[in-house]
């Protein structure tokens, strides 16, 4: 047996083990009362902070870039640990979505700025729902869908098809339309042209999509230009929104005013300007709630030439 075949077998065994471990954990979290399940999620998140060295290092490095002049090392480490705990807690509510009705989600969620979304939604041109990996963004999409808005989300496929199916079924159970990134632009344009809200995560450095360099926490960061490109192509308004975790296991959804488009003789400059405006809105939310963002992503990985 060649080393390549051995490596493939080991990978399959590892993926099989991880799938059943995750599936079993999901079943357990759905069986437990919500408050206790969230406590378990927070504990697992804290455990991950100490065990997953690479993710911890990335988180601390990024936090030091953003807040190193404002916080000492002790505060940065404490903040980093809370970031991991919040991720664990948020995951619990995500995997429990199938059993949650609108009344259940509404009971734990408050919303401000809904008028901005309603105004854009009623125009009938579709809405680009700009958000990032802030708080429980999966639950925010579920809340809006259960509230009656027609909502599509663009999601990157998970490495294991079985896990990907679990995630997609979870979204579809609350009425969301899942558009995989591999599907191309046609279903995305169709969603907007039929008046749907399109949820777009635009806060990570991804080589899969077109990006432009804009300022993010005082440093140039390659940022997806998709919201701006779609807005110019479809005339759909860009409405920033985010969700953050509050006390007593509740959430707060914040919807901001529509991002104005720029119009000049240089369309490339306009796209960069609009992407900068979108990023500024998300950064302002992250600055206010720094423990809610996924700092373990290599946000400043790409460098401008």
MOLINFEN-V356467 format. One record per helix or strand. SS is the DSSP state (~ for helix, > for strand). FROM is the first residue (numbers start at 0). TO is the last residue. If there is no record, write none. Layout:
ss: [SS & SS]
from: [FROM & FROM]
to: [TO & TO]
This chain:
ss: [~ & ~ & ~ & ~ & ~ & ~ & > & ~ & > & > & ~ & > & ~ & > & ~ & ~ & > & > & > & ~ & > & ~ & > & ~ & ~ & >]
from: [2 & 33 & 52 & 72 & 96 & 101 & 108 & 113 & 126 & 133 & 136 & 150 & 160 & 176 & 180 & 185 & 196 & 210 & 218 & 225 & 236 & 246 & 250 & 266 & 289 & 292]
to: [30 & 50 & 66 & 94 & 98 & 106 & 111 & 121 & 130 & 133 & 145 & 154 & 171 & 179 & 182 & 192 & 200 & 215 & 223 & 233 & 244 & 248 & 258 & 287 & 291 & 292]
